[in-house]
Amino acid sequence: MTATEEFDAELGPEVCDFIDRCRLFGQIEIAPYAKDWEYSRRPPVEVLQRACAAGFSSVELPKAQGGLGMPFSAKMRMAEEMSKHDLAFMFALMQHHNVTVRIAESAPTITVQALLPRLLRGEVIGCTAMTEPSSGSDFSAISMRASRVEGGWRLTGEKGWIANAAVAGIILTYAQTDPAQGNRGIACFVVSADSPGFKRHAAYELHGGHATGVGGFTLENCFVSDDRVIYPPGEGFKSAMSGVNRARVHVSAMNAGLLDSSLSTALKYCNDRRAFNASILDFQGLRWSLVDVATDLEALRLLTYRGARLIDSAQDAQEAAAMAKKFGSDRTLPGVAACIQAMGANGLRADYPLARHLAAAKLLTYTDGSTEMMNERIGHLLRKRLY
């Protein structure tokens, strides 16, 4: 029994049925079109809407609020299964899912709660705007400013590197209300793309990530009423950081999906391809290179699933999540490259997903913390073991 089969069996029949639906959706709705999304540089909003209709945008949302009411591990496995076909689409779906859940769980006002049905239907797409052109990993250094006015706030500044920014209608926007307070001055506001003062930028031309619609926007004296403050000053930074372990486990699951797809593609190709009157999979050097990929994939899954178990049981997942993220970043990129090498120049053809996977794997090395940041986090946790 593989690590995946073991893990899924622990989740129970309902979640296993859900994972089967994820696989089927990936095969029917993502795989046949992913190449076109990448080469036409088009975020597939209509497929995001079908994913919403199937419940994939509300996996962790309680059933009473219109969601599936499933554990974190179910969403993690969805990330792994759908990333096998296209990381960019899965990342866009994950971003929309997270906005939907945050709106449902954290916004008490009638104004904001009224957005939930539209998000669940995919009628409007959501995104979260944390990063800026001049601040990435150092989130506390954001410069978008929110100034207090009668009845609400005026927001001014620029956001960049935002997934779904090219198509989102609802944006959870983090801004600084008082620079003297540092991270305690950060708040989160629900901004509508049709608000006066909102200017959307062109989507980035991002290899391996076009279906995600990564881009940015500028706010110029954009008014946000008090009833659209989702996290007030003092809670914004904490809310943003609260999901970091989940995000890192999601990223490691996406890496596992990319590696699994690349390995499966290379194995089939090499088994069918013949040279010197033999399948090239019979050549020891080539076969051993794929053995290394398969071993890394199994190890990555074990790290990822451990992180998911800890999160589901409400235990400390800081170290597990950081190690899974680090290992995924370290091993997926060379693993996909090894699969391409095994296929020769054909591995780079658009007929196969490996070139897209290679670019996507590089994107994931920066997502939710670079390898260098993971080294710092893990090193800090190792030091704490001394005390």
Secondary structure as a PSIPRED ss2 file (coil, helix, strand):
# PSIPRED VFORMAT (PSIPRED V4.0)

   1 M C   1.000  0.000  0.000
   2 T C   1.000  0.000  0.000
   3 A H   0.000  1.000  0.000
   4 T H   0.000  1.000  0.000
   5 E H   0.000  1.000  0.000
   6 E H   0.000  1.000  0.000
   7 F H   0.000  1.000  0.000
   8 D H   0.000  1.000  0.000
   9 A H   0.000  1.000  0.000
  10 E H   0.000  1.000  0.000
  11 L H   0.000  1.000  0.000
  12 G C   1.000  0.000  0.000
  13 P H   0.000  1.000  0.000
  14 E H   0.000  1.000  0.000
  15 V H   0.000  1.000  0.000
  16 C H   0.000  1.000  0.000
  17 D H   0.000  1.000  0.000
  18 F H   0.000  1.000  0.000
  19 I H   0.000  1.000  0.000
  20 D H   0.000  1.000  0.000
  21 R H   0.000  1.000  0.000
  22 C H   0.000  1.000  0.000
  23 R H   0.000  1.000  0.000
  24 L H   0.000  1.000  0.000
  25 F H   0.000  1.000  0.000
  26 G H   0.000  1.000  0.000
  27 Q H   0.000  1.000  0.000
  28 I H   0.000  1.000  0.000
  29 E H   0.000  1.000  0.000
  30 I H   0.000  1.000  0.000
  31 A C   1.000  0.000  0.000
  32 P C   1.000  0.000  0.000
  33 Y C   1.000  0.000  0.000
  34 A H   0.000  1.000  0.000
  35 K H   0.000  1.000  0.000
  36 D H   0.000  1.000  0.000
  37 W H   0.000  1.000  0.000
  38 E H   0.000  1.000  0.000
  39 Y H   0.000  1.000  0.000
  40 S H   0.000  1.000  0.000
  41 R C   1.000  0.000  0.000
  42 R C   1.000  0.000  0.000
  43 P C   1.000  0.000  0.000
  44 P C   1.000  0.000  0.000
  45 V H   0.000  1.000  0.000
  46 E H   0.000  1.000  0.000
  47 V H   0.000  1.000  0.000
  48 L H   0.000  1.000  0.000
  49 Q H   0.000  1.000  0.000
  50 R H   0.000  1.000  0.000
  51 A H   0.000  1.000  0.000
  52 C H   0.000  1.000  0.000
  53 A H   0.000  1.000  0.000
  54 A C   1.000  0.000  0.000
  55 G C   1.000  0.000  0.000
  56 F C   1.000  0.000  0.000
  57 S C   1.000  0.000  0.000
  58 S C   1.000  0.000  0.000
  59 V C   1.000  0.000  0.000
  60 E C   1.000  0.000  0.000
  61 L C   1.000  0.000  0.000
  62 P C   1.000  0.000  0.000
  63 K H   0.000  1.000  0.000
  64 A H   0.000  1.000  0.000
  65 Q H   0.000  1.000  0.000
  66 G C   1.000  0.000  0.000
  67 G C   1.000  0.000  0.000
  68 L C   1.000  0.000  0.000
  69 G C   1.000  0.000  0.000
  70 M C   1.000  0.000  0.000
  71 P C   1.000  0.000  0.000
  72 F H   0.000  1.000  0.000
  73 S H   0.000  1.000  0.000
  74 A H   0.000  1.000  0.000
  75 K H   0.000  1.000  0.000
  76 M H   0.000  1.000  0.000
  77 R H   0.000  1.000  0.000
  78 M H   0.000  1.000  0.000
  79 A H   0.000  1.000  0.000
  80 E H   0.000  1.000  0.000
  81 E H   0.000  1.000  0.000
  82 M H   0.000  1.000  0.000
  83 S H   0.000  1.000  0.000
  84 K C   1.000  0.000  0.000
  85 H C   1.000  0.000  0.000
  86 D C   1.000  0.000  0.000
  87 L H   0.000  1.000  0.000
  88 A H   0.000  1.000  0.000
  89 F H   0.000  1.000  0.000
  90 M H   0.000  1.000  0.000
  91 F H   0.000  1.000  0.000
  92 A H   0.000  1.000  0.000
  93 L H   0.000  1.000  0.000
  94 M H   0.000  1.000  0.000
  95 Q H   0.000  1.000  0.000
  96 H H   0.000  1.000  0.000
  97 H H   0.000  1.000  0.000
  98 N H   0.000  1.000  0.000
  99 V H   0.000  1.000  0.000
 100 T H   0.000  1.000  0.000
 101 V H   0.000  1.000  0.000
 102 R H   0.000  1.000  0.000
 103 I H   0.000  1.000  0.000
 104 A H   0.000  1.000  0.000
 105 E H   0.000  1.000  0.000
 106 S H   0.000  1.000  0.000
 107 A C   1.000  0.000  0.000
 108 P C   1.000  0.000  0.000
 109 T C   1.000  0.000  0.000
 110 I H   0.000  1.000  0.000
 111 T H   0.000  1.000  0.000
 112 V H   0.000  1.000  0.000
 113 Q H   0.000  1.000  0.000
 114 A C   1.000  0.000  0.000
 115 L C   1.000  0.000  0.000
 116 L H   0.000  1.000  0.000
 117 P H   0.000  1.000  0.000
 118 R H   0.000  1.000  0.000
 119 L H   0.000  1.000  0.000
 120 L H   0.000  1.000  0.000
 121 R H   0.000  1.000  0.000
 122 G C   1.000  0.000  0.000
 123 E C   1.000  0.000  0.000
 124 V C   1.000  0.000  0.000
 125 I C   1.000  0.000  0.000
 126 G E   0.000  0.000  1.000
 127 C E   0.000  0.000  1.000
 128 T E   0.000  0.000  1.000
 129 A E   0.000  0.000  1.000
 130 M C   1.000  0.000  0.000
 131 T C   1.000  0.000  0.000
 132 E E   0.000  0.000  1.000
 133 P C   1.000  0.000  0.000
 134 S C   1.000  0.000  0.000
 135 S E   0.000  0.000  1.000
 136 G C   1.000  0.000  0.000
 137 S C   1.000  0.000  0.000
 138 D C   1.000  0.000  0.000
 139 F H   0.000  1.000  0.000
 140 S H   0.000  1.000  0.000
 141 A H   0.000  1.000  0.000
 142 I C   1.000  0.000  0.000
 143 S C   1.000  0.000  0.000
 144 M C   1.000  0.000  0.000
 145 R E   0.000  0.000  1.000
 146 A E   0.000  0.000  1.000
 147 S E   0.000  0.000  1.000
 148 R E   0.000  0.000  1.000
 149 V E   0.000  0.000  1.000
 150 E C   1.000  0.000  0.000
 151 G C   1.000  0.000  0.000
 152 G E   0.000  0.000  1.000
 153 W E   0.000  0.000  1.000
 154 R E   0.000  0.000  1.000
 155 L E   0.000  0.000  1.000
 156 T E   0.000  0.000  1.000
 157 G E   0.000  0.000  1.000
 158 E E   0.000  0.000  1.000
 159 K E   0.000  0.000  1.000
 160 G E   0.000  0.000  1.000
 161 W E   0.000  0.000  1.000
 162 I E   0.000  0.000  1.000
 163 A C   1.000  0.000  0.000
 164 N C   1.000  0.000  0.000
 165 A C   1.000  0.000  0.000
 166 A C   1.000  0.000  0.000
 167 V C   1.000  0.000  0.000
 168 A C   1.000  0.000  0.000
 169 G C   1.000  0.000  0.000
 170 I E   0.000  0.000  1.000
 171 I E   0.000  0.000  1.000
 172 L E   0.000  0.000  1.000
 173 T E   0.000  0.000  1.000
 174 Y E   0.000  0.000  1.000
 175 A E   0.000  0.000  1.000
 176 Q E   0.000  0.000  1.000
 177 T C   1.000  0.000  0.000
 178 D C   1.000  0.000  0.000
 179 P H   0.000  1.000  0.000
 180 A H   0.000  1.000  0.000
 181 Q H   0.000  1.000  0.000
 182 G H   0.000  1.000  0.000
 183 N H   0.000  1.000  0.000
 184 R H   0.000  1.000  0.000
 185 G H   0.000  1.000  0.000
 186 I E   0.000  0.000  1.000
 187 A E   0.000  0.000  1.000
 188 C E   0.000  0.000  1.000
 189 F E   0.000  0.000  1.000
 190 V E   0.000  0.000  1.000
 191 V E   0.000  0.000  1.000
 192 S E   0.000  0.000  1.000
 193 A C   1.000  0.000  0.000
 194 D C   1.000  0.000  0.000
 195 S C   1.000  0.000  0.000
 196 P C   1.000  0.000  0.000
 197 G C   1.000  0.000  0.000
 198 F E   0.000  0.000  1.000
 199 K E   0.000  0.000  1.000
 200 R E   0.000  0.000  1.000
 201 H C   1.000  0.000  0.000
 202 A C   1.000  0.000  0.000
 203 A C   1.000  0.000  0.000
 204 Y C   1.000  0.000  0.000
 205 E C   1.000  0.000  0.000
 206 L C   1.000  0.000  0.000
 207 H C   1.000  0.000  0.000
 208 G C   1.000  0.000  0.000
 209 G C   1.000  0.000  0.000
 210 H H   0.000  1.000  0.000
 211 A H   0.000  1.000  0.000
 212 T H   0.000  1.000  0.000
 213 G C   1.000  0.000  0.000
 214 V C   1.000  0.000  0.000
 215 G E   0.000  0.000  1.000
 216 G E   0.000  0.000  1.000
 217 F E   0.000  0.000  1.000
 218 T E   0.000  0.000  1.000
 219 L E   0.000  0.000  1.000
 220 E E   0.000  0.000  1.000
 221 N E   0.000  0.000  1.000
 222 C E   0.000  0.000  1.000
 223 F E   0.000  0.000  1.000
 224 V E   0.000  0.000  1.000
 225 S E   0.000  0.000  1.000
 226 D H   0.000  1.000  0.000
 227 D H   0.000  1.000  0.000
 228 R H   0.000  1.000  0.000
 229 V E   0.000  0.000  1.000
 230 I E   0.000  0.000  1.000
 231 Y E   0.000  0.000  1.000
 232 P C   1.000  0.000  0.000
 233 P C   1.000  0.000  0.000
 234 G C   1.000  0.000  0.000
 235 E C   1.000  0.000  0.000
 236 G H   0.000  1.000  0.000
 237 F H   0.000  1.000  0.000
 238 K H   0.000  1.000  0.000
 239 S H   0.000  1.000  0.000
 240 A H   0.000  1.000  0.000
 241 M H   0.000  1.000  0.000
 242 S H   0.000  1.000  0.000
 243 G C   1.000  0.000  0.000
 244 V H   0.000  1.000  0.000
 245 N H   0.000  1.000  0.000
 246 R H   0.000  1.000  0.000
 247 A H   0.000  1.000  0.000
 248 R H   0.000  1.000  0.000
 249 V H   0.000  1.000  0.000
 250 H H   0.000  1.000  0.000
 251 V H   0.000  1.000  0.000
 252 S H   0.000  1.000  0.000
 253 A H   0.000  1.000  0.000
 254 M H   0.000  1.000  0.000
 255 N H   0.000  1.000  0.000
 256 A H   0.000  1.000  0.000
 257 G H   0.000  1.000  0.000
 258 L H   0.000  1.000  0.000
 259 L H   0.000  1.000  0.000
 260 D H   0.000  1.000  0.000
 261 S H   0.000  1.000  0.000
 262 S H   0.000  1.000  0.000
 263 L H   0.000  1.000  0.000
 264 S H   0.000  1.000  0.000
 265 T H   0.000  1.000  0.000
 266 A H   0.000  1.000  0.000
 267 L H   0.000  1.000  0.000
 268 K H   0.000  1.000  0.000
 269 Y H   0.000  1.000  0.000
 270 C H   0.000  1.000  0.000
 271 N H   0.000  1.000  0.000
 272 D H   0.000  1.000  0.000
 273 R C   1.000  0.000  0.000
 274 R E   0.000  0.000  1.000
 275 A E   0.000  0.000  1.000
 276 F C   1.000  0.000  0.000
 277 N C   1.000  0.000  0.000
 278 A E   0.000  0.000  1.000
 279 S E   0.000  0.000  1.000
 280 I H   0.000  1.000  0.000
 281 L H   0.000  1.000  0.000
 282 D H   0.000  1.000  0.000
 283 F C   1.000  0.000  0.000
 284 Q H   0.000  1.000  0.000
 285 G H   0.000  1.000  0.000
 286 L H   0.000  1.000  0.000
 287 R H   0.000  1.000  0.000
 288 W H   0.000  1.000  0.000
 289 S H   0.000  1.000  0.000
 290 L H   0.000  1.000  0.000
 291 V H   0.000  1.000  0.000
 292 D H   0.000  1.000  0.000
 293 V H   0.000  1.000  0.000
 294 A H   0.000  1.000  0.000
 295 T H   0.000  1.000  0.000
 296 D H   0.000  1.000  0.000
 297 L H   0.000  1.000  0.000
 298 E H   0.000  1.000  0.000
 299 A H   0.000  1.000  0.000
 300 L H   0.000  1.000  0.000
 301 R H   0.000  1.000  0.000
 302 L H   0.000  1.000  0.000
 303 L H   0.000  1.000  0.000
 304 T H   0.000  1.000  0.000
 305 Y H   0.000  1.000  0.000
 306 R H   0.000  1.000  0.000
 307 G H   0.000  1.000  0.000
 308 A H   0.000  1.000  0.000
 309 R H   0.000  1.000  0.000
 310 L H   0.000  1.000  0.000
 311 I H   0.000  1.000  0.000
 312 D H   0.000  1.000  0.000
 313 S C   1.000  0.000  0.000
 314 A C   1.000  0.000  0.000
 315 Q C   1.000  0.000  0.000
 316 D C   1.000  0.000  0.000
 317 A C   1.000  0.000  0.000
 318 Q H   0.000  1.000  0.000
 319 E H   0.000  1.000  0.000
 320 A H   0.000  1.000  0.000
 321 A H   0.000  1.000  0.000
 322 A H   0.000  1.000  0.000
 323 M H   0.000  1.000  0.000
 324 A H   0.000  1.000  0.000
 325 K H   0.000  1.000  0.000
 326 K H   0.000  1.000  0.000
 327 F H   0.000  1.000  0.000
 328 G H   0.000  1.000  0.000
 329 S H   0.000  1.000  0.000
 330 D H   0.000  1.000  0.000
 331 R H   0.000  1.000  0.000
 332 T H   0.000  1.000  0.000
 333 L H   0.000  1.000  0.000
 334 P H   0.000  1.000  0.000
 335 G H   0.000  1.000  0.000
 336 V H   0.000  1.000  0.000
 337 A H   0.000  1.000  0.000
 338 A H   0.000  1.000  0.000
 339 C H   0.000  1.000  0.000
 340 I H   0.000  1.000  0.000
 341 Q H   0.000  1.000  0.000
 342 A H   0.000  1.000  0.000
 343 M H   0.000  1.000  0.000
 344 G H   0.000  1.000  0.000
 345 A H   0.000  1.000  0.000
 346 N H   0.000  1.000  0.000
 347 G H   0.000  1.000  0.000
 348 L H   0.000  1.000  0.000
 349 R C   1.000  0.000  0.000
 350 A C   1.000  0.000  0.000
 351 D C   1.000  0.000  0.000
 352 Y C   1.000  0.000  0.000
 353 P C   1.000  0.000  0.000
 354 L H   0.000  1.000  0.000
 355 A H   0.000  1.000  0.000
 356 R H   0.000  1.000  0.000
 357 H H   0.000  1.000  0.000
 358 L H   0.000  1.000  0.000
 359 A H   0.000  1.000  0.000
 360 A H   0.000  1.000  0.000
 361 A H   0.000  1.000  0.000
 362 K H   0.000  1.000  0.000
 363 L H   0.000  1.000  0.000
 364 L H   0.000  1.000  0.000
 365 T C   1.000  0.000  0.000
 366 Y C   1.000  0.000  0.000
 367 T C   1.000  0.000  0.000
 368 D C   1.000  0.000  0.000
 369 G C   1.000  0.000  0.000
 370 S C   1.000  0.000  0.000
 371 T H   0.000  1.000  0.000
 372 E H   0.000  1.000  0.000
 373 M H   0.000  1.000  0.000
 374 M H   0.000  1.000  0.000
 375 N H   0.000  1.000  0.000
 376 E H   0.000  1.000  0.000
 377 R H   0.000  1.000  0.000
 378 I H   0.000  1.000  0.000
 379 G H   0.000  1.000  0.000
 380 H H   0.000  1.000  0.000
 381 L H   0.000  1.000  0.000
 382 L H   0.000  1.000  0.000
 383 R H   0.000  1.000  0.000
 384 K H   0.000  1.000  0.000
 385 R C   1.000  0.000  0.000
 386 L C   1.000  0.000  0.000
 387 Y C   1.000  0.000  0.000
